[in-house]
Amino acid sequence: MRMFHTVESQSPQLITAPVIELQRPYNFGFEFGDGLGMSQYRHETADGTGSVKGSYGYLDPLGVFRNVDYVAGTDGFKTIIRSNEPGLSNHVAADATYIVRPAPPAAAAQGLRKAAPLK
């Protein structure tokens, strides 16, 4: 009397063909703000060949902004960053080019204030 059955291992069989995702062109974007002076945005476009272009950025109530334009494709990822954030300077780092304008007076003054002690 046999109590156990032997099971032979079989190699897995492919039931369906693998999914091949085709590159497709697309566009998307959004913009929003809080009604108090803060706003953000992002927009992106792909051409279906692997090349993507886009931009994103923000503006705060003090007038500080950052706008980034980017391209990604066969030549890699490259950006141009335009900003007036305190502490930044014009320079090129890797494939990122910074174009900097002076910080708004209110933002610069805020950074110069003496810190209040924590309670």
C-alpha distances in whole Angstrom, upper triangle without the diagonal:
4,6,9,11,14,17,20,24,26,30,31,33,37,37,41,44,45,48,51,54,57,60,62,66,66,69,69,71,72,75,76,78,78,82,83,84,80,79,76,75,72,72,70,70,68,69,65,66,64,68,68,72,72,74,74,76,78,81,82,84,87,87,84,82,80,79,76,76,73,72,69,68,68,71,69,70,73,75,79,79,82,83,85,83,85,84,83,85,86,83,81,77,75,75,76,80,81,85,86,89,91,89,90,93,91,88,90,91,88,87,90,90,89,86,86,85,82,82
4,6,7,10,14,17,20,23,26,28,30,33,34,37,40,41,44,47,50,53,56,59,62,63,65,65,67,69,72,72,75,75,78,80,80,77,75,72,71,69,69,66,66,64,65,62,62,61,64,65,68,69,71,70,73,74,78,78,81,83,83,81,78,76,75,73,73,70,68,65,64,64,67,65,66,69,71,75,75,79,79,82,80,81,81,80,82,82,80,77,74,71,71,72,76,78,81,82,85,87,85,87,89,87,84,86,88,85,83,87,87,86,83,83,82,78,79
4,7,10,13,16,19,22,26,27,29,32,32,36,39,40,43,46,48,52,55,57,60,61,63,63,65,66,69,69,72,72,75,77,77,74,72,69,69,66,66,64,64,62,63,60,60,59,62,63,66,66,68,68,70,71,75,75,78,80,80,78,76,73,73,70,70,67,66,63,62,63,65,63,64,67,69,73,73,76,77,79,77,79,78,77,79,79,77,75,71,69,69,70,74,75,79,80,83,84,82,84,86,84,81,83,85,82,80,84,83,83,80,80,78,75,75
4,7,9,13,16,19,22,23,26,29,29,33,36,37,39,43,45,49,52,54,57,58,60,60,62,63,66,67,69,69,73,74,75,71,70,67,66,63,63,61,61,59,60,57,57,56,59,59,63,63,65,65,67,69,72,73,75,77,77,75,73,70,70,67,67,64,63,60,59,59,62,60,60,64,66,69,70,73,74,76,74,76,75,74,76,76,74,71,68,65,66,67,71,72,75,77,80,81,79,81,84,82,78,80,82,79,78,81,81,81,77,78,76,73,73
4,6,10,13,15,19,20,22,26,26,30,33,34,37,40,43,46,49,51,55,55,58,58,60,62,65,65,68,69,72,74,74,70,69,65,64,62,62,59,59,57,58,54,54,53,57,57,61,61,64,63,66,67,71,72,75,77,76,74,72,69,68,66,65,62,61,58,57,57,60,58,59,62,64,68,68,71,72,75,73,75,74,73,75,75,73,70,67,64,64,65,69,71,74,75,78,80,78,80,83,81,78,80,82,79,77,81,81,80,77,78,76,73,74
4,6,10,13,16,18,20,24,25,28,31,32,35,38,41,44,47,49,53,54,57,57,59,60,64,64,67,68,71,73,73,69,67,64,63,60,60,58,57,55,56,52,52,51,55,55,59,60,62,62,64,66,70,70,73,75,75,72,70,67,67,64,63,60,59,55,54,54,57,55,56,60,62,66,66,70,70,73,71,73,72,71,73,73,70,67,64,61,61,63,67,69,72,73,76,78,77,79,81,80,76,78,80,77,76,79,79,79,76,77,75,72,73
4,6,9,13,14,17,20,21,25,27,28,31,34,37,40,43,46,49,50,53,53,55,57,60,61,64,65,68,70,70,66,64,61,59,57,56,54,54,51,52,48,48,47,51,52,55,56,58,58,61,63,66,67,70,72,72,69,67,64,63,60,60,57,55,52,51,51,53,52,53,57,59,62,63,66,67,70,68,70,69,68,70,70,67,64,61,58,58,60,64,65,69,70,73,75,74,75,78,77,73,75,77,74,73,76,77,77,74,74,73,70,71
4,6,10,12,15,18,20,23,25,26,30,32,35,39,42,44,48,49,52,52,55,56,60,61,64,65,68,70,69,66,64,60,59,56,55,53,52,49,50,47,47,46,49,50,54,55,57,57,60,62,66,67,70,72,71,69,66,63,62,59,59,55,54,50,49,49,51,50,51,55,57,61,62,65,66,69,67,69,69,67,69,68,66,63,60,57,57,58,62,64,67,69,72,74,73,75,78,76,73,75,77,74,73,76,77,77,74,75,74,71,72
4,7,9,12,15,17,21,23,23,26,29,32,35,38,41,44,45,48,49,51,53,56,58,60,62,65,66,66,62,60,57,55,53,52,49,49,46,47,43,43,42,46,47,50,51,54,54,57,59,62,64,67,69,68,65,63,60,59,56,55,52,50,46,45,45,48,46,47,51,53,57,58,61,63,66,64,66,65,63,65,65,62,59,56,53,53,55,58,60,64,65,68,71,69,71,74,73,69,71,74,71,69,73,73,73,70,71,71,68,69
4,6,9,12,14,18,19,20,24,26,29,32,36,38,42,43,46,47,49,51,55,56,59,60,64,65,65,61,59,56,54,51,50,47,47,44,44,41,40,40,43,44,48,49,52,52,55,57,61,63,66,68,67,64,61,58,57,54,53,50,48,45,43,43,46,44,46,49,52,55,57,60,61,64,63,65,64,62,64,63,61,58,55,52,51,53,57,59,62,64,67,69,68,70,73,72,69,71,73,70,69,72,73,73,70,72,71,68,69
4,6,10,12,15,16,17,21,23,26,29,32,35,39,40,43,44,46,49,52,54,57,58,61,63,62,59,56,53,51,48,47,44,43,40,41,37,37,36,40,41,45,46,49,49,52,55,58,60,63,65,64,61,58,55,54,51,50,47,45,41,40,39,42,41,42,46,48,52,53,57,58,61,60,62,61,59,61,60,57,54,51,48,48,50,53,56,59,61,64,66,65,67,70,69,66,68,70,68,66,70,70,71,68,69,69,66,68
4,7,9,12,13,14,17,20,23,26,29,32,36,37,40,40,43,45,49,50,53,55,58,60,59,56,53,50,48,45,44,41,40,37,38,34,34,34,37,38,42,43,46,46,49,52,55,57,60,62,61,59,56,53,51,48,47,44,42,39,37,37,40,39,40,44,46,50,51,54,56,59,57,60,59,57,59,58,56,53,50,47,46,48,51,54,57,59,62,64,63,65,68,67,63,65,68,65,64,67,68,69,66,67,67,64,65
4,6,9,11,12,16,18,22,25,28,30,34,36,39,40,43,45,48,50,53,55,58,60,59,56,53,50,48,44,43,40,39,36,37,33,33,33,36,38,41,43,46,46,49,52,56,57,61,63,61,59,56,53,51,48,47,44,42,38,37,37,40,39,40,44,46,50,51,54,56,59,58,61,60,58,59,59,56,53,50,47,46,48,52,54,57,59,62,64,63,65,68,67,64,66,69,66,65,68,69,70,67,69,68,66,67
4,6,7,9,12,15,18,21,24,27,31,32,35,36,39,42,45,47,50,52,55,57,57,53,50,47,45,41,40,37,36,33,33,29,30,29,33,34,38,39,42,43,46,49,53,54,58,60,59,56,53,50,48,45,44,41,39,35,34,34,37,36,37,41,43,47,48,51,53,57,55,58,58,55,57,56,54,50,48,45,44,45,49,51,54,56,59,62,61,62,66,65,61,64,66,64,63,66,67,68,65,67,67,64,66
4,7,9,12,15,18,21,25,26,30,31,35,35,39,41,44,46,50,51,54,56,56,53,50,47,44,41,40,37,36,33,33,30,30,30,34,35,38,40,42,43,46,49,52,54,58,60,59,56,53,50,49,46,44,42,39,36,35,35,39,37,39,42,44,48,49,52,54,57,56,59,59,56,58,57,55,52,49,46,45,47,50,52,55,57,60,62,61,63,66,65,62,64,67,64,63,67,68,68,66,67,67,64,66
4,6,9,12,15,18,21,23,27,28,31,32,35,38,41,43,47,49,52,54,53,50,47,44,41,38,37,34,32,29,30,26,27,27,30,31,35,36,39,40,44,46,50,52,55,57,56,54,51,48,46,43,41,38,36,33,32,32,36,35,36,39,41,45,46,49,51,54,53,56,56,54,55,54,52,49,47,44,42,44,47,49,52,54,57,59,58,60,63,62,59,62,64,62,61,65,65,67,64,65,66,63,65
4,6,9,12,15,18,20,24,26,29,31,34,37,40,42,46,48,51,53,52,49,46,42,40,36,35,32,30,27,27,23,24,24,28,29,32,34,37,39,42,45,48,50,54,56,54,52,49,46,44,41,39,36,34,31,29,29,33,32,33,37,39,42,44,47,49,52,52,55,54,52,53,52,50,47,44,41,40,42,45,47,49,52,55,57,57,58,62,61,58,60,63,61,60,63,64,66,63,65,65,63,65
4,6,10,12,16,18,22,23,27,28,31,34,38,40,43,45,48,50,49,46,43,39,37,33,32,29,27,24,24,21,21,21,25,26,29,31,34,35,39,41,45,47,51,53,51,49,46,42,40,37,36,33,30,27,26,26,29,28,30,33,35,39,40,44,45,49,48,51,51,48,49,48,46,43,41,38,36,38,41,44,46,48,51,54,53,55,58,57,54,56,59,57,56,60,61,62,60,61,62,59,61
4,6,9,13,15,18,20,23,24,28,30,34,36,40,42,45,47,46,43,40,36,33,30,28,25,24,21,21,18,19,18,22,23,26,28,31,32,35,38,42,44,47,49,48,46,42,39,37,34,33,30,28,25,23,24,28,26,27,31,33,36,38,41,43,46,45,48,48,46,47,46,44,41,39,36,34,36,39,41,43,46,48,51,50,52,55,54,52,54,57,54,53,57,58,60,57,59,59,57,59
4,6,10,12,16,18,21,23,26,29,33,35,39,41,44,46,45,42,39,35,32,29,27,23,22,18,18,14,15,15,19,20,24,26,29,30,34,37,41,43,46,48,46,44,41,38,35,32,30,27,25,22,20,21,24,24,25,28,30,34,35,38,41,44,44,47,47,44,45,43,42,38,36,33,32,33,36,39,41,43,46,49,49,50,54,53,50,52,55,53,52,56,57,59,57,58,59,57,59
4,7,9,13,14,18,19,23,26,29,32,35,38,41,43,41,38,35,31,28,25,23,20,18,15,15,12,13,12,16,17,20,22,25,27,30,33,37,39,43,45,43,41,37,34,32,29,27,24,22,19,18,19,22,21,22,25,27,30,32,35,37,41,40,44,43,41,42,41,39,36,34,31,29,30,33,36,38,40,43,46,45,47,50,50,47,49,52,50,49,53,54,56,54,55,56,54,57
4,6,10,12,16,18,22,25,29,31,35,38,40,43,41,38,35,31,28,24,22,18,16,13,12,8,10,10,14,15,18,21,24,26,30,33,36,39,43,44,42,40,37,34,31,28,26,23,20,18,16,17,21,20,21,24,26,29,31,34,36,40,40,43,43,40,41,40,38,35,33,31,28,30,32,35,37,39,42,45,45,46,50,49,47,49,52,50,49,53,54,56,54,56,57,56,58
4,7,9,13,15,19,22,26,29,32,35,38,40,38,35,32,28,25,21,18,15,12,9,9,5,7,7,10,11,15,17,20,23,26,30,33,36,39,41,39,37,33,30,27,24,22,19,17,14,13,14,18,17,18,21,23,26,28,30,33,37,37,40,40,37,38,36,34,31,30,28,25,26,29,31,33,36,38,41,41,43,46,46,43,45,49,47,46,50,51,53,52,54,55,53,56
4,6,10,13,16,20,24,27,30,33,36,38,36,33,30,26,23,19,17,13,10,8,7,4,8,9,11,11,14,16,19,22,25,28,32,35,38,40,38,36,32,29,26,24,21,19,17,15,14,16,19,19,19,21,23,25,27,30,32,36,36,40,40,37,38,36,35,32,31,29,26,27,29,31,33,35,37,41,40,42,45,45,43,45,48,46,46,49,51,53,52,54,55,53,56
4,7,10,14,18,21,24,28,31,33,36,34,31,27,24,20,17,14,11,7,5,5,4,8,9,9,9,11,13,17,19,23,26,29,32,36,37,35,33,30,27,24,21,19,17,15,14,13,16,19,18,18,20,21,23,25,27,30,33,34,37,38,35,36,34,33,30,30,28,25,25,27,29,30,33,35,38,38,39,43,42,40,42,45,44,44,47,49,51,50,52,54,52,55
4,7,10,14,17,21,24,28,30,32,30,28,24,21,17,14,11,8,6,5,7,8,11,11,11,9,11,11,14,16,20,23,26,29,32,34,32,31,27,25,21,19,17,16,14,14,15,18,20,19,18,20,20,22,23,25,28,31,32,35,36,33,34,33,32,30,29,28,24,24,26,28,29,31,33,36,35,36,40,40,37,40,43,41,41,45,46,48,47,49,51,49,52
4,7,11,14,17,21,24,26,29,27,24,21,18,14,11,8,6,4,7,9,11,14,13,12,10,10,9,12,14,17,20,23,26,29,31,29,27,24,22,19,17,15,14,14,15,16,19,21,20,18,19,19,20,21,23,25,28,29,33,34,31,32,31,30,29,28,27,24,23,25,26,26,28,30,33,33,33,37,36,34,37,40,38,38,42,43,46,45,47,48,47,49
4,7,11,14,18,21,23,25,24,21,17,14,11,8,6,5,7,9,12,14,17,16,15,11,11,9,11,12,15,17,20,23,26,28,26,25,22,20,17,16,15,15,15,16,18,21,23,21,19,20,19,20,20,22,23,26,27,31,32,30,31,30,30,28,28,27,24,23,24,25,26,27,29,31,31,31,35,34,32,35,37,36,36,39,41,43,42,43,45,44,46
4,7,10,14,17,19,22,20,17,14,11,7,5,4,6,9,12,15,17,20,18,17,13,12,9,9,9,12,14,17,19,22,25,23,22,18,17,14,14,13,14,15,17,19,23,24,22,19,19,18,19,18,19,21,23,24,28,29,27,29,28,28,27,27,27,24,22,23,23,24,25,26,28,27,28,31,30,28,31,34,32,33,36,37,40,39,40,42,41,43
4,7,10,14,16,18,17,14,11,8,6,5,6,10,12,16,19,21,23,22,20,17,15,12,11,9,11,12,14,17,19,22,20,20,17,16,14,15,15,16,18,20,23,26,27,25,22,22,20,20,19,19,20,22,23,26,28,27,29,28,29,28,28,28,26,23,24,24,24,25,25,27,26,26,29,28,26,29,32,30,31,34,35,38,36,38,40,38,40
4,7,11,12,15,13,11,7,6,4,7,9,12,15,19,22,24,26,25,23,19,17,13,11,9,10,10,11,14,16,19,17,17,14,14,13,14,15,17,20,22,25,29,29,27,23,23,20,20,18,18,18,20,20,24,26,25,27,27,28,28,28,29,26,24,24,23,23,23,23,25,23,23,26,25,23,27,29,27,28,32,32,35,34,35,38,36,38
4,7,9,11,11,8,6,6,6,10,12,16,19,22,25,27,30,28,26,22,20,17,14,12,11,10,11,12,14,17,16,16,14,15,15,16,18,20,23,25,28,32,32,29,26,25,23,22,20,19,19,20,20,24,26,25,28,28,30,30,30,31,28,26,26,25,24,24,24,25,23,22,25,23,22,25,27,25,26,30,30,33,32,33,35,34,36
4,6,8,7,5,4,6,9,12,15,19,22,26,29,31,33,31,29,25,23,19,17,14,12,9,9,10,11,14,14,14,13,15,15,18,20,22,25,27,31,34,34,32,28,27,24,23,21,20,18,19,19,22,25,24,27,28,30,30,30,32,30,27,27,25,24,23,23,23,21,20,22,20,19,23,24,22,24,27,27,30,29,30,32,31,33
4,5,7,6,7,9,12,16,19,22,26,29,32,34,36,34,33,29,27,23,20,17,15,12,11,10,10,14,14,15,15,17,18,21,23,25,29,30,34,38,37,35,31,30,27,26,23,22,20,21,20,22,26,26,29,30,32,33,33,34,32,29,29,27,27,25,25,25,22,20,22,20,19,23,23,21,23,26,26,28,27,28,30,29,30
4,6,7,8,12,14,18,21,24,28,31,34,36,39,37,35,31,29,25,22,19,17,13,12,11,10,14,14,16,16,18,20,22,25,27,31,33,36,40,39,37,33,32,29,28,25,23,22,21,21,24,27,27,30,31,33,34,35,36,35,31,31,29,28,26,25,25,22,20,22,19,19,23,23,22,24,27,26,29,28,29,31,30,32
4,6,9,12,16,19,22,26,29,33,36,38,40,38,36,32,30,26,23,20,17,13,11,9,7,10,12,14,15,18,19,22,25,28,31,34,37,41,40,37,34,32,29,27,24,23,20,19,19,21,24,25,28,29,32,33,34,36,34,31,30,28,27,25,23,23,20,17,19,16,16,20,20,18,21,23,23,26,25,25,28,27,29
4,7,10,13,17,20,24,27,31,34,36,38,36,34,30,27,23,20,17,14,10,7,6,4,8,8,10,11,14,16,19,22,25,29,31,35,38,37,35,31,29,26,24,21,19,17,16,16,18,22,22,25,26,29,30,31,33,31,28,27,24,23,21,20,19,16,14,16,14,14,17,18,17,19,22,22,25,24,25,28,28,30
4,7,11,14,18,21,25,28,31,33,35,33,31,27,24,21,17,14,11,7,6,4,5,9,9,10,10,12,14,17,20,22,26,28,32,35,34,32,28,27,23,22,19,17,15,15,14,17,20,20,23,24,27,28,28,30,28,25,25,22,21,20,19,19,16,15,17,15,14,18,19,17,19,22,22,25,24,25,28,27,29
4,7,11,14,17,21,24,28,30,32,30,27,24,21,17,14,11,8,6,5,7,9,12,10,11,9,11,12,14,17,19,23,25,29,32,31,29,25,24,21,20,17,16,14,15,15,18,21,21,23,24,26,27,27,28,26,23,23,21,20,19,19,20,17,16,19,18,16,20,22,20,21,25,25,28,27,28,31,30,32
4,7,11,14,18,21,24,26,28,26,24,20,18,14,11,7,6,4,7,9,12,14,13,12,10,10,10,12,14,16,19,21,25,29,28,26,22,21,18,17,15,14,14,15,15,19,21,20,22,23,24,24,24,26,24,21,21,19,19,19,19,20,18,18,21,20,18,21,23,22,22,26,27,29,28,30,32,31,34
4,7,10,14,17,21,23,25,23,21,17,14,11,8,5,6,7,9,12,15,17,15,14,11,11,9,10,12,14,17,19,22,26,25,23,20,19,16,16,14,14,15,17,17,21,23,21,23,23,24,24,24,25,22,20,20,19,19,19,20,22,20,21,24,23,21,24,27,25,25,29,30,33,32,33,36,35,37
4,7,11,14,17,19,21,19,17,13,11,7,6,4,7,9,12,15,19,21,18,17,14,12,10,9,10,11,14,15,19,22,22,20,17,16,14,15,14,15,16,19,19,22,24,22,24,23,24,23,23,23,20,18,19,19,19,20,21,24,23,23,27,26,24,26,29,28,28,31,33,35,34,36,38,37,39
4,7,11,14,16,18,17,14,11,8,5,5,6,10,12,15,19,22,24,21,20,16,14,11,10,10,10,12,14,17,20,21,19,16,16,14,15,15,16,18,21,21,25,27,24,25,24,25,24,24,23,20,18,19,20,20,22,23,26,25,26,29,29,27,29,32,31,31,35,36,39,38,40,42,41,43
4,7,10,13,14,13,11,7,6,4,7,9,12,15,19,22,25,27,24,23,19,17,13,12,10,9,10,11,13,17,18,16,14,14,13,15,16,17,20,23,24,27,28,26,27,25,25,23,23,22,19,18,19,20,21,23,25,28,28,29,32,32,30,32,35,34,33,37,39,41,40,42,44,43,45
4,7,9,11,11,8,6,5,6,9,12,16,19,22,26,29,30,28,26,22,20,16,14,12,11,10,11,12,16,17,16,14,15,15,17,18,20,23,26,27,30,31,28,29,27,27,25,25,23,20,19,21,22,23,26,27,31,31,32,35,35,33,35,38,37,37,40,42,45,44,46,48,47,49
4,6,8,7,6,4,6,9,12,15,19,22,25,29,32,34,31,29,25,23,19,17,14,12,10,9,10,13,15,14,14,15,16,18,20,22,25,29,29,33,33,30,31,29,28,25,25,23,20,20,22,24,25,28,30,33,33,35,38,38,36,38,41,40,39,43,45,47,46,48,50,49,51
4,6,7,6,7,9,12,15,18,22,25,29,32,35,37,34,32,28,25,22,19,16,14,12,11,10,13,15,15,15,17,18,20,23,25,28,31,32,36,36,33,33,31,30,27,27,25,21,22,24,26,27,30,32,36,36,37,41,41,39,41,44,43,43,46,48,50,49,52,53,52,55
4,6,7,9,11,14,18,21,24,28,31,34,38,39,37,35,31,28,25,22,19,17,14,12,11,13,16,16,17,18,20,23,25,28,30,34,35,38,38,35,36,34,32,29,29,26,23,24,26,29,30,33,35,39,39,40,44,44,42,44,47,45,45,48,50,52,51,53,55,54,56
4,6,9,12,15,19,22,26,29,32,36,39,40,38,36,32,29,25,22,19,16,13,11,9,10,13,14,15,17,19,22,25,28,31,34,35,38,38,35,35,33,31,28,27,24,21,23,25,28,29,33,35,39,39,41,45,45,42,44,47,46,45,49,51,53,52,54,55,54,57
4,6,10,13,17,19,23,27,30,33,37,38,35,33,30,26,23,20,17,14,11,8,6,8,11,11,12,14,17,20,22,25,28,32,32,35,35,32,32,30,28,25,24,21,18,20,22,25,27,30,33,36,37,38,42,42,39,41,45,43,42,46,48,50,48,51,52,51,54
4,7,10,14,17,21,24,28,31,34,35,33,30,27,23,20,17,14,11,7,6,4,7,9,10,10,12,14,17,19,22,25,29,29,33,33,29,29,27,25,22,22,19,16,17,19,22,24,27,30,33,34,35,39,39,37,38,42,41,40,43,45,47,46,49,51,50,52
4,7,10,13,17,21,24,27,31,32,29,27,23,20,17,14,11,8,6,5,6,10,11,10,9,11,12,14,17,19,22,26,26,30,30,27,27,25,24,21,21,19,15,16,18,20,22,25,27,30,31,32,36,36,34,35,39,37,37,40,42,44,43,46,47,46,49
4,7,11,14,18,21,24,28,29,26,24,20,17,14,11,8,6,4,6,9,12,13,12,10,10,10,12,14,16,19,23,24,27,28,24,25,23,22,20,20,18,15,14,16,18,19,22,24,27,27,29,33,33,31,32,36,35,34,37,40,42,41,44,46,45,48
4,7,11,14,17,21,24,25,23,21,17,14,11,8,6,5,7,9,12,16,15,14,11,11,10,11,12,14,17,20,21,24,25,22,23,21,21,19,19,19,15,14,15,16,17,20,22,25,25,26,30,30,27,29,33,32,31,35,36,39,38,41,43,42,44
4,7,11,14,17,21,22,19,17,13,10,7,5,4,6,9,12,15,18,18,16,13,11,9,9,10,11,13,17,17,21,22,19,20,19,19,18,18,18,15,13,14,14,15,17,18,21,21,22,26,26,24,26,29,28,28,31,33,36,35,37,39,39,42
4,7,11,14,17,19,16,14,11,8,6,5,7,9,12,14,18,21,21,18,15,14,11,11,10,11,12,15,15,19,20,18,20,19,20,19,19,19,17,14,15,15,15,16,18,20,19,20,24,23,21,23,26,25,25,28,30,33,32,34,36,35,38
4,7,10,14,15,13,11,7,5,4,6,9,11,15,17,21,24,23,21,17,16,12,12,9,9,9,12,12,16,18,16,18,18,19,19,19,20,18,15,15,14,14,14,15,17,16,17,20,20,17,20,23,21,21,25,27,29,28,31,33,32,35
4,7,10,12,10,8,5,6,7,9,12,15,19,21,25,28,27,25,21,19,16,15,12,11,10,11,11,14,17,16,18,19,21,21,21,23,21,18,18,16,15,15,15,16,14,14,18,17,15,18,20,19,19,23,24,27,26,28,30,30,32
4,7,8,6,6,4,7,9,12,15,18,22,24,28,31,30,28,24,22,19,17,14,12,10,10,10,13,16,16,18,19,21,23,23,25,24,20,19,17,16,14,14,15,12,12,15,14,12,15,17,16,17,21,22,25,24,26,29,29,31
4,6,5,5,6,9,12,15,19,21,25,27,31,34,33,31,27,25,21,20,16,14,12,11,10,13,16,16,19,21,23,25,25,27,26,23,22,19,18,16,15,15,12,11,13,11,10,13,15,13,15,18,19,22,21,23,26,25,28
4,5,7,9,13,15,19,22,25,29,31,35,38,37,34,30,29,25,23,20,17,15,13,13,14,18,19,22,23,26,28,28,31,30,26,25,22,21,18,17,16,13,11,12,10,9,13,14,12,15,18,18,21,21,22,25,25,27
4,6,9,13,16,19,22,25,29,32,35,38,37,34,31,28,25,23,19,16,13,11,10,11,15,16,19,21,24,26,27,30,29,25,24,21,19,16,14,13,9,7,9,6,6,10,10,10,12,14,15,18,19,20,24,24,27
4,6,10,13,16,19,23,26,29,33,36,34,32,28,26,22,20,16,13,10,8,9,11,15,15,17,19,22,24,25,28,27,23,21,18,16,14,12,11,8,6,9,8,8,11,13,12,14,17,18,21,22,24,27,28,30
4,7,10,14,17,20,24,26,30,33,31,29,25,23,19,17,13,11,8,6,6,8,12,12,14,16,19,21,22,24,23,20,18,15,14,11,10,10,7,7,10,9,7,10,12,12,12,15,17,20,20,23,26,26,29
4,7,10,13,16,20,23,27,30,28,26,22,20,16,14,10,8,5,6,7,10,13,12,14,15,17,19,20,22,21,17,16,13,12,10,10,11,9,10,13,13,11,13,16,15,16,19,21,24,24,26,29,29,32
4,7,10,13,17,19,23,26,24,22,18,16,12,10,7,6,4,7,7,11,13,11,13,13,15,16,17,19,17,13,13,10,10,9,10,12,11,13,16,16,14,16,19,18,17,21,23,26,25,28,30,30,33
4,7,10,14,17,20,23,22,20,16,14,10,8,6,5,6,10,11,14,16,13,15,14,15,16,16,18,16,12,12,10,10,11,12,15,14,15,19,19,17,19,22,22,21,24,27,29,29,32,34,34,37
4,6,10,13,17,20,18,16,12,10,7,6,5,6,9,12,13,16,17,14,15,14,14,14,14,15,13,10,10,9,10,12,14,17,17,19,22,23,20,22,25,24,23,27,29,31,31,34,36,36,39
4,7,10,14,17,15,14,11,8,6,5,7,8,12,15,16,20,20,17,17,16,16,14,15,15,12,10,10,11,12,14,16,20,20,22,25,26,24,25,29,28,27,30,33,35,35,37,40,39,42
4,7,10,13,12,10,7,6,4,6,9,11,14,18,19,22,22,19,19,17,16,14,14,13,10,9,10,12,14,16,19,23,23,25,29,29,26,28,31,30,29,33,35,37,37,39,41,41,44
4,7,10,9,8,6,5,7,9,12,15,18,22,22,26,25,22,22,20,18,16,16,14,10,11,12,15,17,20,22,26,26,29,32,33,30,31,35,34,33,36,39,41,40,43,45,44,47
4,7,7,5,4,6,9,12,15,18,21,25,25,28,27,24,24,22,20,17,16,14,11,12,15,17,20,23,26,29,29,31,35,35,32,34,37,36,35,38,40,42,42,44,46,45,48
4,5,5,7,9,12,15,18,21,24,28,28,31,31,27,27,25,23,20,19,16,13,15,17,20,22,26,29,32,33,35,39,39,36,37,41,40,38,42,44,46,45,48,49,48,51
4,6,9,11,14,17,21,24,27,31,31,34,33,29,29,26,24,20,19,16,14,16,19,22,24,28,31,34,35,38,41,42,39,40,43,43,41,44,47,48,48,50,52,51,54
4,7,8,12,15,18,21,25,28,29,31,30,26,26,23,20,17,16,13,10,13,16,19,21,25,28,32,33,35,39,40,37,37,41,40,39,42,44,46,45,48,50,49,53
4,7,10,14,16,20,23,26,26,29,28,24,24,22,19,16,14,11,9,11,14,18,20,23,27,30,31,33,37,37,34,35,39,38,36,39,41,43,42,45,47,46,49
4,7,11,13,17,19,23,23,25,24,21,21,19,17,14,12,10,7,9,12,15,17,20,24,27,27,30,33,34,31,32,35,34,32,36,38,40,39,42,43,43,46
4,7,10,13,16,20,20,23,22,19,18,16,14,11,10,9,5,6,8,11,14,17,20,24,24,27,31,31,28,29,33,32,30,33,36,38,38,41,42,42,45
4,6,10,13,16,17,20,19,16,15,13,12,10,10,10,6,5,6,9,11,14,17,20,21,23,27,28,25,26,29,29,27,30,33,35,35,38,39,39,43
4,7,10,13,15,18,17,14,13,11,11,9,11,11,8,6,5,6,7,11,14,17,18,21,24,25,22,23,27,27,25,28,31,33,33,36,39,39,42
4,6,10,11,14,14,11,11,10,10,10,11,13,11,7,6,5,6,8,11,14,15,17,21,22,19,20,23,23,22,25,27,30,30,33,35,35,38
4,7,9,12,13,10,10,9,11,12,14,16,14,10,8,6,5,6,8,11,12,14,18,19,16,17,21,21,20,23,26,28,29,32,34,35,38
4,6,9,10,8,9,10,12,14,15,18,16,13,11,8,7,5,6,9,8,11,14,15,13,14,17,17,16,19,22,25,25,28,31,31,35
4,6,9,7,9,10,13,16,17,20,20,16,14,10,9,5,5,5,5,7,11,12,10,10,14,14,14,16,19,22,23,26,28,29,33
4,6,6,9,11,14,16,17,20,20,16,15,11,11,8,8,8,6,8,11,11,8,9,13,12,11,14,16,19,20,23,25,26,29
4,6,9,12,15,17,18,21,22,18,17,13,13,9,9,8,5,8,10,11,7,6,10,10,8,11,14,16,17,20,23,24,28
4,7,10,12,15,16,19,20,17,16,12,13,10,11,9,8,12,13,14,11,9,13,13,10,12,15,17,18,21,24,25,28
4,7,9,12,12,16,17,13,12,8,9,7,9,9,9,13,15,16,13,12,16,16,13,15,19,21,21,25,27,28,32
4,6,10,11,15,16,13,10,7,7,6,8,9,11,14,16,18,16,14,18,19,16,18,21,24,24,28,30,32,35
4,7,10,13,14,11,8,5,5,5,8,11,13,16,19,21,18,17,21,22,20,21,25,27,28,32,34,35,39
4,7,10,11,8,6,5,7,9,12,14,16,20,22,24,21,20,24,25,22,24,27,29,30,34,36,36,40
4,6,7,6,4,6,9,11,15,17,19,23,25,27,24,23,27,27,25,27,30,32,32,36,38,38,42
4,6,5,7,8,12,14,17,20,21,24,27,28,25,24,28,28,25,27,30,32,32,35,37,37,41
4,6,8,11,14,17,21,23,24,27,30,31,28,28,31,31,28,31,34,35,35,38,40,40,43
4,7,10,13,16,20,23,24,27,30,31,28,28,32,31,29,32,35,37,36,39,41,41,44
4,6,10,12,16,19,20,23,26,27,24,24,28,28,26,28,31,33,33,36,38,38,41
4,7,10,13,16,18,21,24,26,23,23,27,27,25,27,30,32,33,36,38,38,42
4,6,10,13,14,17,20,22,19,19,23,23,21,24,27,29,29,33,35,35,39
4,7,10,12,15,18,20,18,18,22,22,21,23,26,29,30,33,35,36,40
4,7,9,12,15,17,14,14,18,19,17,19,23,25,26,30,32,33,37
4,6,9,12,14,13,12,16,17,16,18,21,25,26,29,32,33,36
4,6,9,11,10,9,13,14,14,15,18,21,23,26,29,31,34
4,6,8,6,6,10,11,11,12,15,19,20,23,26,27,31
4,6,5,6,9,10,11,13,15,18,20,22,26,27,30
4,5,5,6,8,10,11,13,16,18,21,24,26,29
4,6,5,6,9,10,11,15,16,18,22,23,26
4,5,5,6,9,10,14,15,17,21,22,25
4,5,5,7,9,13,14,17,20,22,25
4,5,5,7,10,12,15,18,21,23
4,5,6,9,10,12,16,17,20
4,6,8,9,13,16,17,21
4,6,9,12,15,18,21
4,6,9,12,15,18
4,6,9,12,15
4,6,9,12
4,6,9
4,6
4
